[in-house]
Amino acid sequence: MAFKEWSLVCDALLDGRQSLILRKGGIHEGRGGFRFEHHAFWLFPTFFHAQAEGFEAPDEARAGVRTAPEQRDEVVIGGWCEVEWIDEITEWPVVERLRPFHGWTDETLQQRFAWGEEEALHAAFVRVHRLPQPWCLPFEKRYGGCRSWVPLPPVPEVLWLGAEPVLADGAHAWRAAEIEAALGRGLERRPAQAT
């Protein structure tokens, strides 16, 4: 299964600049709304919406961003994420404390937080693994639309076996501790459902 996310966010995850995903969900999430429903998932980069204004990234990462509805022949998958814990954040001050750990602008997160019937964001702390070379597959119509999850064909074994974590164990553990400290005590930690 693949998780659709802005290409700038995928780059930040695969470059080791962040390990946190904050999400409200797409328009076509169904009656139950969005949730992190997979223990592990591929990063599927998207190029639509005005992500260049909604996410802070190095200039070289911004250079290839398209803001019109995506038109492409192939999907380039650079790696996958393993979910270590998920949380639902229902207080804006908690979201503000996470500012050092991601690239979304405050305005973007405020819009997402307030969108829909409930003021909340879903958070996932992930261990990111980069493929030894990108996995390129043809773009299909079923990958489009405002949904978060799309199924992919089986990955070539040589790519899967060669994937490596983008952060060393110590750096990853340090980041996890810093983010959990920012979230504060008393928040429930639970793993994503394995599917």
Buried (B, 14 or more C-beta within 10 A) or exposed (E): BBBBBBBBBBBBBBBBBBBBBBBBBBEEBEEEBBBBBBBBBBBBBBBBBEBBEBBBBEEEBBEEBBEEEBEEEEBBBBBBBEBBBBBBBEEBEBBEBBEEBBBBBEEBBBEBBEEEEEBBBBBBBBBBBBBEEBBEBEBEEEBBEEBBBBEBEEBEEEBBEEBEBBBEEEEBEEBBEEBBEBBEEEBEEEEBEEE
